[in-house]
Each structure stands twice: as C-alpha cells, then as structure tokens.
Amino acid sequence: MSFTVAIVGRPNVGKSTFFNRMLEQRKAIVDDVSGVTRDRQYGVAEWNGKSFNVIDTGGFVPKSTDIFEREIRKQVLIALEEADAIVFMVDVATGITDLDESMTQLLRKTTKPVFLVVNKVDNHDRLLEASEFYSLGFDKIHFLSSISGTGTGDLLDEITELIFNDNEEQDLTGLPKFAIIGQPNVGKSSLLNSLTGQERTIVSDIAGTTRDTIHTHYNLFNKEFILIDTAGIRRKAKVNEDLEFYSVIRAVKAVDEADVCMLLLDAEKGLSAQDLTIFAMAVKKGKGMVVLVNKWDLMPKETNTARDYEQELKKRFAPFSDLPILFISATEKTRIFKAMEIALEVYDNRKQKIATSKLNDVMLKAIEAYHAPVVRGNQVKIKYVTQLPVVVPSFAFFCNYPDDIKTPYKNYLENQLRQNFKLTGVPVRIFFRKK
C-alpha cells in the first residue's frame, strides 16, 4: 500500500527541517549550485516498522520576496487531492498569521486526517504561547521542535496508526505492473502510444500535458502486463512550479504500485538530479529497474557513442549498476518492444526463488575463496545462507559475528550473488544473522 503524507505551511515555518528529521537525514543537501536543495522534496520515512512517503511542498513554492499566497493555496489543494494525510505546520514564534488562517479554511473542508503541528515549541513559555493555535479548531494538534526533535515521536505514532500493516500486499490482477517514470517531456506518453498503437494520451510539446496516472492493459505478441504512465497534469496556463509538484507526487504513487520501473531519459538532456532522486527512491522501495534512453535517433553517433553513454550512466547510478540500459526512440518505435521483453525479464528476476541447496553450493564456495576480514581478533565464519520469503530478493547469511561484517564484504557477497544468479535490474538485500 502506498501512504503519502504532505507537509504544508507558509514559508520559513520549518517544513524542510521537519522533513529531514522524518527521513532521518541530519541536514538537507545545501549547495551553491542552484536547484540542489529543490531536489530533496520527497522520500520514504520509517517508523514503528511501517514506511510511508513524505512530500515537502515547500520546495515547490517560487523563491521570491513576495509570499505567493496563490501558489501556496495551489500546493494545499493538490496536497488535499493527492495525499492520504496532511501535516499543517505553523510557527509559535510568529503566532497565527492571515496566511495560516486562509490555509486553515481550505484544510477544514477535507475529510482526510490533518495534523496541526506547531513548530519551534522548545520551552515552557513557548508551550503556553502555542495554546492560541487551538483557536484554529483542529482535533489533532502537536507541539514540537523540528530542530531538536522534541515531540516528533508522538506525531509519527499517530501517523503510522493510520497505515494498515499489509506486508507485501497481494496483487489482485496477478499481472506484472510496469511504471514509466521520468521528467516531463521525455516521451512517456509517446512510448505508451507506440507500444499500444493507440493515441491513448494527448501528446504535445508542452512539458506535462498528460494528466493523472494512466493504467493500460497491454496484451499483444504473447506478452501481458499493466503499464502505468506517470504523466503530470494538463495545464491551461503556462507550466510552472505546481506542475512539478503534481508530477512528483504522481510518480511517487506509481513507483509504489509498480513491480518494475522504467526510467525514461532524454538522450540529449541526460540524467538530472531529479531522475537520480526518483531512481534512488524506487531502489529503496525494492523495485526492479530498467533505464531507457529515449530520442536516441536524434543523437549524433560515432563508433562507441552508446557504449560510452552507458558507462557514464552506470557511474552515476553506482553502486547499483547491474541494470539494463537500452537506447530507444519512442516515436520511431526503435527497440521499444525489446524494452518490454527486458522489463519482463527483470520482473522474473525479482520474483525468482533460489533453491537453498544451490544457494549454499555457490555462496559457501565464494566465502571459502575470500573470507570476511578478521575484526577485533574475531574470525567471522559464515555457515549457511537462505533466501527470505519476501518480494524483493533478500538473503540471510548466518554467522558467528553478524555485527563484524563490513560494507566491502557485503558488496563482495552481493557481487557473487549477481554473477551466479539472474539478478540484473533488481535491488538485492543482504542481512547477517547470528547462528
């Protein structure tokens, strides 16, 4: 199940600090390169054994000395439409402002859970001052400090109570689900149309001219699956910040639904920071990955253009570089059916169950060939390995000192698994357990 929490509020109330705390990151990525902080607007939070998507709407409001009340209003309306729960953040230091009150009017109309969070409550006096926010009339009100983390646990407890604990929920259709993800205007709709041979979506040169995620049942050439097109929104006016927010929130939902994500890139523009963020998120969620470089027909080519391009991409995707990269043209229909075959292979790779006897045969030989390094005089001995019964290929290695195995050796074991079993395009999880 996909559960999404949106953080709304006027600028400078501490939304990003709170967002980073929920994601357990100590600091936002702050850099002089413009756009670096803007690419940290969404992620996955974990609490009480449950995970959920968090979206910080603040990153989408235009940076301006004027507070664009209209823009913030749009963010709230989109959040209300798309999210499952809303965190409405206000600031005790400034008290209730006109903008807080106008956002309250919008938020009071929804049936979705809204948590009023009064930030910067870090001492007793401020707690007394914060009581004025009861006048906004919300049932769920939390006083906390984003910087120190005081009070965040209670809020997270309440949020996770709303999430049903459906470990690896059953897919009702039984068909593989492929999500086409990527920036606006890389050709997602063109790819969908070329695959199905139908003008299912409006294709235009304005970035983000398709609205909503579109599910297409594909059943041609003895191949059957569900295609999820994560297009943005059809805009009447010029495309601006709220389009980006819309397309991001859609893409996050589609990633949750999919078994395999096909990241579509524009060959000429290459890989953006936003692409890397959504890629990392899909990998963290354990989704199969295929990278499709679209508009390859428009690229000037020499002998090794594709090879060099692929190597450069794999460097950027590291450490997860065991993934298929295909060069396609959605409009010319070049290699698009091959792309679907590869996506089906990745789906099978992700679903496979490796026999325990075969796993031990191969992996114990690899361990014998290269032992885990000695730590604090302890010789680590791995006795046995088994695949865990979960959707994402996960392996438990039973040993005498599970805490003494470091990342380089874990990487070695993952490489051995990848060399000996079909795991291309699939994130692999490795756990060490006490034997």
N, C-alpha and C positions, 0 to 999 in steps of 0.2 A: 504494500500500500504506500502511496505517496502522500505524505502530510507536509504541508507547506505553511510556514509562519512568516508573515511580512512585518517588518518593523517600520512604522510610520511616525511622523512627527516633524515639527518645523526644524530648520537648520540649527546646528550647534547645541542640541539638547543632549548629545552623547550617543547617538544611534550607532555610529561606527565603533565606538569603544565597546558598547554593549554587544554588538555583532561579533567583534573579535573575541570577546570573552566567551560567548556562546560556542564559538568554533575552537575555543582553547588556543587561540593564537595570541602571543604576548603583545604583538604590535601589528598594525596594518603595514602593508608594504608602502613605504613612503619614499619617494624618489623625485629627483628633479625632472625626470622625463615625464612630460605631460601624459596623463592617461594611465599611469601605473596604478594609482590608488583606485581609479574608476573600475579597474578590472577585478576588484575584490568585492563584488557586490552580493555574492551568493555562495553558499557552501552547505555542508552537512554537519549538523550538531548531533551529539550523542549524549544521552542522559538516562539513567536507570535502565540501561540495556536496550533503549529504543533510539532510533535515529529519525531525524526529520530535516527537511530543507529549511534554511533560513535565508531570507532575502532582505537586504538593507536598501530601502527605497531611496535613501539619502544620496547615494551615488548617482542617481538619475536626474536630480534636480539641477537645472543650469546654475553654474557658478556665476553669481552676479551680486553686486552690492544691493540691488533690489531683491527682496524676497518675492519670488513669483508665486503669489497665492494661488493663482490659477493652475500653475504647474503642479504645486503640491496637492491641490484638490484632485487633479487628474491621477496622481500617484495613489491617493487614498481610494479613489473609485476603482482603479484597476486592482489594487490590493484586495478590496472588498469582493470583487468579482472572482479573483483567481486564487486567493489564499484560503486555507482552512481555518486559520486563526490569525488575529491581528494583535501585535504589541504596539500600543499607542504611547509614545514616550513624551513626557513633559519634563520641565526643569524647575526644581524648587527654588533655585536662585533667582529666577526671573518671575516666578509666580504664573498665574493664568493670563495668557495674552489673548488678543482678539483672534489670532490665527488658531490658537488652541481651541477656542470656543467654536469657530466655524468648522474645524475638523470634528469636534465632538458631535455637532449636528448631523454630519454625514455618518459618523460611526454608530450613532444611537439608532439608526434606521435598520441596521443589519441584524440578522438572526445568528450570525456567526459569533463565536466567542471573541470578545475584545478584552484584552488585559491593559488596564491603565497603569503605566509604570512611571512613577515619579522618581526621576534620577537626581543624583548628587545629594541624596539624603545620607550624610556621613557623620552626623552628630545629633544629640538630643534636641537642640534648638531647632535644627532643620526639620526634624521629625514633627515638631509642633507646628512649624510653618506649613508643612506639607498637608496638614489636615484640611486646608482650604480646597484642595482638589476633590474632596468628597462632593463638593457642590456641583461637579460636572455630572454626577448621577450614574457612575458606572458601578456594577456589582463587584467586579474583580479589580481591586486596586492594590498595587505593590509599591513599597518604598524601598529603594535600593541605591547602591552606588556602583556604577559601571566600572569605575577605576579600581576600587578595592575588591569588588565582587560581593560585598555585603548584600544579602537579601536575594541574590540571583537564584540560589538553590530552590527556595520556596516557589518562585515563579516557574522554574523548569519542572518542578514536581507537578505543578498544576497543568502545564502544557502537555507533559508526557501522559498524564491521566486521560487525555483526550484521544490518544493514539491507541488503536487496537493492536494487540501484540500478535501479529499474524506472521510468524516466522516462515519466510519463503512461501508466500501465499500461492495457492494453486491457480494456475491459469485456466480459465474456463474454456477458451477456444481450443487449447492444445496446439495451436499453430505458432510457429516462430514469429516473433514481433521484431521488426527492424525499424529503428528511428533514423530518419535523415536529419542530421543536425549540422549547424554551421551558421556563418554570418548571413545577414540579409543580402540578397542579390548574388549569391554564389551559384545559384542554379538549382535549388532544391525542387522547386515546382517543375522546372523543365525536365529534371531527371524523372520525377514521378510521371509526368505526361509521356515521356519517351518510353518508359517501362510499360505503362498500361495502354499506350496508343490512344489515349483519350485526353481531351483538354479538361482535366478534372479541376484544375485550379487556374485562376487568372494569372497569366504570366506577363509581366511588364518590366520595364527598366527602372521603375521607381523601387528603391530598396524597400522590402517589406510590404509588398502588395497582396500577400495572401493572408487570410485571417483564420485563426484557430488551427489546432492540430487536426489534420485530416487523416482518417483511417481508410486505407484502401485494401480490399481483399484481393490479393494477387493470386491468380490460378491459371498460369499459362506454361506451356513447354514442360509439363510434368513437375512444375515447381509451385508450391503453395505456401504463402505466408501473408502476414499483415504488414503493410507499410504505413509507418506513421510519419507524416510530413509536418515538421515543426515550424511552419511558416509564422511570420509575425502577425501583422494586423493590416487590414486595408485602410489606408489613410485618405481622408478627404483633403485635409490641408497638407502643408509641407511636412515631410518626415522629420521628426526631431526626437528629443530625449525620451519621451514616454513610449515611443515605438520600441526603443532599445529595451526598456523595462519589460514591455509586453512580450517581446520575442525571447528574452532571457527566461521569464517565468514560464513560458510555454515550453521552452527547450528543457528546462529542469524537470517539468512534469513528464515530458516524452521520454527522457532518459530513464525515469523511474519505471515507466511502462514497458520499456524495450528489453529484449534479450541481447540484441546486438545493436550497437550504434555505428552508423556510417557517418563519419565526419567528412563533410564536403568542403573542399578548399578551392579558392580561385587560383589557378596556376600562376597568373600574373601578380596577384597580390600576396600570395604565400600564406604563411601561418601567423595569425595575430595572437596577441596576449589573451584575448577573449577566447579564441579557439583552444589555447592551451589550458585555460581555466576549466572550460566545459569538458575537455578531454580528461583532465585530472579528476574531475568530479565523477565522470562516467566510470573511470577505472576504480576509483574508491568505492563506488557502488557495485563493483564486480561485473560490469557489463562487458560483453565481447566487443572488440573494436576493429573497424576496417577504415582505412583512410582513402578517400577518393579525391584525386586532384583533377578538378573539372576545368573545362575550357583549354585542354591540352592542345587542341587543334590550332589555337591562336598563338602558341609559343614558338619562337624561333628555335630550331633544333640543330645540334651538332651530334657527333657520334655518341658521346656519353652524357647527353643532357639529362635524360631520365635517371640514369644511374646516380649522377652527382646530386640531382634534386632529391632523390630518395635518401641518399646518405645524409644529406643536410637535415632532412625532416627527422630521420631516426635519431640524430644527435639531439635535436630539440625535444623529442619525445622521451629521451632517456630518463630513468633507467628502463622503462617499458618499451623496448624497441623491437620485440619479436611480434611484429604486427604487419598484416598485409597492406601494401600501398599500391594503388592502381591509378593509372593515368587514363582519364576518360574524357569524352565530350558528350554531355547530355543531349545537346541539340543534334549532333551528328550520329548519335547512338553508338559511339565507339566504345567498346569494352564494357558497356553498361550491364549486359546480361552476364558477362564474366564476373562482374562485381557482385551480382546476386548469388552466383554459384559460390564465390569466396565467402560471402556473408553466411550462407547455409553451412559451409564447412566450419566456420568459426562457431556457429551455433552448435554444431555437433561436437566440436572440441570442448565447448563449455559444459555440455551435458554429459560427456562420457564418464563412465565409472571404470577405473582401472583395477583389475584383479589384484588383491593384496599380495598373492604369491609372486606375481610378475613384478609388482612394485618393489617388493623386498629383494627379489633377484637382482634387479637392475641397480637399485639405490644403495644396497649394502656393499655391492662391488665398488660403486663410486666413492663410498665413505671409506672403504678399505684402501683405495688408491690415494685418497687425500684426507687424512684425519683432521678433525677440528683441532685448532691450536690449544695448547695447554694454557689454562688460566689459573693464576694463583696456585700453581703446582697441581691443579686438578686435571687429570686426563679425562676428557669428555668421551664417553662411549655411547654411541647410538645403536640401540639393539634392534629396532623394529620401526616400520613406517606403515601408516594406513591412510586411506583417503576418507575424509569425513563426509557424512551424508547430508551435504548442503548443496545449493545450486552452483555456487562459484567453486571451481576446483580448489580444494583446500586439503592440506596434508598435515598429519600429526606425526612428528618424529619423537619416539620415546627414548629418553636417555637419562643418565645419572645426574647430570648438572645442567638442566634446561636453561638456567639464567646465565650460564657462562658462554653461550654461543653468540658470537657477534655477527654483525651485518655481513661482512665479507664472506663468511662461511655460509650464511643463509643464502646469499646470492649464488654461491657455488652450487648449492643443492638445487636452487631454482633452475639454474642453467642446465644442470644434469637432467632434471625432470623435462625441461623443454627439448633437450637433444634427443631424449629417448621416447618421449610420448608426444602425441599431437596436441600441442597447447598454443599454437600460433594464434594470436589475436585475443588471447584470454588472460586476464589477470590471474595470478596464482597466489594463494595464501598459504604460508607455512607457519606451523606452530610447533613449539618444543614442549614436551610434557614429561613429567617425572615418571621414570619407570621403577 
